[in-house]
Amino acid sequence: MIDTMEKNKRIPLLIGLLVLLVIIAYATGTFDAAPSTVDVPAIEIEAGGIDEIEVNSPEFSIRVQKMNGIWQVLEPIAWMADSVSINSFARNLADLKLESVVSTNPERYSRYGVDSTASVVTVTSGEDVQKLTISSKGSDFMTTYIRLEDDERVFIARPRISIPTDADRWRDKMIAMIPSQILTAVNVTTPDNTFSLSKGDSGWRLSLDGRETAADSAAVDRYLRNFNRFRADGFISTVPEEDSVEYVVELVLSTGESLTFAFTELDTELALDYSGEPRATYKLFSSRKATLIPDPTIFSTE
């Protein structure tokens, strides 16, 4: 009789414990976590066939289009695109495979990062348009949570898709391509000094402090090669303050045309305004300052 009474007391306790475990499992998404491979659709994207990619994230938007085989940024600003980065992104999209369904419940989108915090990627290939809602999360470092357009299911997909963190990541960072052979003079102005390099029949000459002397032509050539393929490290959206320290390098071409590079020293970087591209302010790492704005003594032969 006593054993029966003890058992009867335990039954409500066990039922309560079971209910508690069910609630915990539901709250932590355990019921969603049982993956299903039934009826998992295939994503068919051919990297070389993509004509346009649009990324809309909470922080930024960008739209790129392939024109005559060359990627161009259309929005937020018309610009040459970084084809290496975009082609890599396109190849990842082409490799994308959905592995399983992890949830069918829209209330759990935030758990998988496929809610308003996700990036919506629209891929256009001819007449075919595919829209993917891509999370920054995955079940591990090699996977991504994804939703397809008009499909409430959340999928695990492989490989992980790396979304650019801002629109500038897909902009071409080439500033200028100036062959050193076509340069005939260089004028440099800094807060400390002003000097010039000029090319004559007998080689380069250095003008400094009112004196003109023969310059080390090899040193001049090494310096000018910085502008053969002159690339930025990024872009700066805010205009530097007027009282910032500025350095100006003017390159004079054999045609008589001059190209001006105005460097502004900021806290941790250099801002560059280039006369050949007035639409942008480029960002350069501060470590490049000594190379691009040299001390005139490196050209001296005395």
C-alpha positions in Angstrom: 0.0 0.0 0.0 2.8 2.4 0.9 4.7 1.6 -2.4 1.5 2.3 -4.4 1.1 5.7 -2.6 4.8 6.5 -3.3 4.3 5.7 -7.0 1.2 7.8 -7.2 3.2 10.8 -5.8 5.9 10.3 -8.3 3.7 10.3 -11.3 2.7 14.0 -11.2 6.4 14.8 -10.5 7.5 12.9 -13.6 4.8 14.4 -15.7 5.9 17.9 -14.6 9.5 17.1 -15.4 8.5 15.8 -18.8 6.5 19.0 -19.5 9.5 21.1 -18.4 11.9 19.2 -20.7 9.5 19.7 -23.6 9.3 23.4 -23.0 13.1 23.7 -22.7 13.5 21.7 -25.9 11.0 23.9 -27.8 12.6 27.1 -26.5 16.1 26.0 -27.6 14.9 24.9 -31.0 15.6 21.2 -30.5 12.5 20.3 -32.6 13.8 22.5 -35.4 17.3 21.0 -35.2 16.3 17.6 -36.5 17.4 18.1 -40.1 15.4 16.8 -43.0 16.9 16.0 -46.4 13.4 15.3 -47.8 12.5 17.5 -50.8 15.6 19.8 -50.5 15.7 21.9 -53.7 18.7 22.4 -55.9 20.2 25.8 -56.5 21.4 26.0 -60.1 23.7 28.9 -60.6 26.5 29.0 -63.2 29.3 31.4 -62.2 30.1 32.4 -65.8 26.5 32.9 -66.7 25.8 35.5 -64.0 24.9 38.9 -65.5 24.1 40.8 -62.4 24.4 40.6 -58.6 22.6 42.7 -56.1 23.3 42.6 -52.3 21.0 44.3 -49.9 22.1 44.2 -46.3 21.0 46.2 -43.3 24.1 48.3 -43.5 24.5 48.8 -47.2 23.4 47.9 -50.8 25.4 47.3 -53.9 24.5 46.3 -57.5 27.1 45.1 -60.0 26.6 44.1 -63.6 28.8 42.3 -66.2 29.2 44.5 -69.3 31.2 43.0 -72.2 32.7 40.6 -69.8 33.8 43.3 -67.4 32.2 43.8 -64.0 30.9 47.3 -63.2 29.4 48.8 -60.1 26.1 50.4 -60.9 24.9 51.3 -57.4 25.6 53.1 -55.0 28.0 54.7 -57.4 29.0 54.1 -61.0 32.5 52.6 -60.7 34.8 49.9 -62.0 34.4 46.7 -60.0 36.9 44.5 -58.3 36.5 41.6 -60.7 38.6 39.2 -58.6 36.3 39.6 -55.5 33.1 39.4 -57.5 34.2 36.3 -59.5 35.2 34.6 -56.3 31.7 35.4 -54.8 30.1 34.1 -58.0 32.0 30.8 -57.8 30.9 30.4 -54.2 27.3 30.9 -55.3 27.7 28.3 -58.1 29.1 25.8 -55.5 26.2 26.3 -53.2 24.3 23.2 -52.2 21.4 22.9 -49.8 21.9 20.0 -47.4 18.9 19.9 -45.1 15.9 21.8 -43.6 16.5 23.0 -40.1 13.3 24.9 -39.6 9.9 25.6 -41.1 8.8 28.1 -38.5 9.1 31.8 -39.5 9.0 32.7 -35.8 12.5 31.2 -35.5 14.1 33.2 -38.4 16.0 35.3 -35.9 17.6 32.2 -34.4 19.2 31.4 -37.7 19.9 35.0 -38.8 17.6 34.8 -41.8 15.3 37.7 -40.6 15.8 41.4 -41.2 19.4 41.1 -40.1 20.2 38.9 -43.1 21.6 39.9 -46.5 19.3 39.4 -49.5 21.3 38.4 -52.6 19.6 38.6 -56.0 21.4 36.8 -58.9 20.4 37.4 -62.5 21.4 35.0 -65.3 19.7 36.0 -68.5 16.0 35.7 -67.8 16.5 33.7 -64.6 16.4 35.6 -61.3 17.1 33.9 -58.0 16.8 35.6 -54.6 18.6 34.2 -51.6 18.3 35.4 -48.0 21.7 34.6 -46.5 22.6 34.5 -42.9 26.0 35.4 -41.4 25.6 32.3 -39.3 25.8 28.6 -40.0 25.8 25.2 -38.2 29.6 25.5 -38.4 32.3 27.6 -40.0 31.8 25.9 -43.4 28.0 26.3 -43.7 25.4 29.0 -44.0 21.7 29.3 -43.1 19.7 30.3 -46.2 16.1 30.9 -47.2 14.9 30.9 -50.8 12.4 33.4 -52.2 8.7 32.6 -51.2 9.9 29.5 -49.3 9.4 29.6 -45.5 11.9 26.8 -44.9 15.4 27.5 -43.5 18.2 25.4 -45.1 21.7 24.5 -44.2 23.9 25.2 -47.2 27.5 24.6 -48.0 29.9 26.4 -48.5 29.6 29.4 -46.3 28.9 32.6 -48.3 31.1 35.5 -47.3 29.0 38.7 -47.9 31.0 41.9 -48.3 30.9 44.1 -45.2 30.4 47.3 -47.2 29.9 48.4 -50.8 33.6 49.6 -51.2 34.8 45.9 -50.9 33.6 45.4 -54.5 34.9 48.7 -55.9 38.2 48.6 -57.9 40.9 50.2 -55.8 43.2 51.0 -58.7 44.0 54.8 -58.5 46.2 55.3 -61.6 48.5 53.4 -64.0 51.3 55.9 -64.9 54.4 54.5 -66.7 57.5 56.1 -65.3 58.9 56.4 -68.8 56.4 59.2 -69.7 57.2 61.3 -66.7 59.5 64.3 -67.0 59.2 66.1 -63.7 58.0 65.6 -60.1 57.2 68.4 -57.7 56.7 67.6 -54.0 55.4 70.0 -51.4 55.3 69.1 -47.7 55.0 71.2 -44.5 58.8 70.8 -44.1 60.2 71.4 -47.5 59.6 71.7 -51.3 61.7 70.0 -53.9 61.6 69.1 -57.6 62.9 66.4 -59.8 63.4 67.1 -63.5 64.5 64.9 -66.3 67.2 66.2 -68.7 69.4 64.9 -71.4 72.0 63.7 -68.9 69.5 62.2 -66.4 67.4 63.4 -63.5 68.2 66.6 -61.6 67.2 67.5 -58.0 66.2 71.1 -57.0 66.2 71.7 -53.3 66.6 74.9 -51.2 67.5 76.9 -54.4 70.2 74.5 -55.5 70.1 72.1 -58.4 72.3 69.0 -58.4 72.5 65.7 -60.2 69.9 63.2 -58.8 70.4 59.5 -58.2 68.5 58.3 -61.3 68.1 54.8 -59.9 66.4 56.2 -56.8 64.1 58.4 -58.9 63.2 55.4 -61.0 62.4 53.3 -57.9 60.2 56.1 -56.6 58.3 56.6 -59.8 57.5 52.9 -60.1 55.1 53.4 -57.2 52.7 55.0 -59.7 53.0 52.4 -62.4 50.1 50.5 -60.7 49.0 52.7 -57.9 46.4 51.1 -55.8 44.5 52.3 -52.7 43.8 50.3 -49.6 40.2 51.5 -49.5 38.0 54.6 -49.7 37.1 57.4 -47.2 33.6 58.7 -47.1 34.2 61.6 -44.8 36.1 64.7 -46.0 39.2 65.3 -43.9 39.3 68.4 -41.7 40.7 71.6 -43.2 43.5 71.9 -40.6 44.9 68.4 -41.4 48.5 68.2 -42.6 48.7 68.0 -46.4 51.4 66.7 -48.8 51.2 67.3 -52.5 52.9 65.3 -55.2 52.6 66.6 -58.8 53.7 64.4 -61.7 54.4 66.1 -65.0 54.0 64.0 -68.2 55.9 64.3 -71.4 52.7 65.8 -72.9 52.9 68.7 -70.5 49.9 67.4 -68.6 50.2 67.3 -64.8 48.6 64.9 -62.4 48.2 65.9 -58.7 48.1 63.7 -55.6 47.1 65.5 -52.4 47.7 63.4 -49.3 46.1 64.4 -46.0 47.5 62.8 -42.8 44.8 61.5 -40.5 45.1 59.6 -37.2 45.8 56.2 -38.6 45.8 56.6 -42.4 46.3 58.9 -45.3 43.4 60.3 -47.3 44.3 60.8 -51.0 42.6 63.1 -53.5 43.7 62.5 -57.1 43.1 65.1 -59.8 42.4 62.3 -62.3 39.5 60.9 -60.3 37.6 63.7 -58.4 34.7 61.4 -57.4 36.6 59.6 -54.6 38.8 60.1 -51.6 41.1 57.1 -51.3 42.4 55.5 -48.2 46.0 54.5 -47.8 47.7 52.9 -44.8 50.0 55.3 -42.9 52.9 52.9 -43.4 53.0 53.9 -47.1 53.7 57.5 -46.3 57.5 57.3 -46.5 57.4 55.5 -49.8 54.9 57.9 -51.5 56.1 61.2 -49.9 59.9 60.7 -49.8 62.6 62.6 -48.0 64.5 64.5 -50.8 67.8 63.3 -49.5 67.2 59.8 -50.9 67.7 61.3 -54.4 70.9 63.2 -53.6 74.2 62.0 -55.0 76.2 64.3 -52.7 
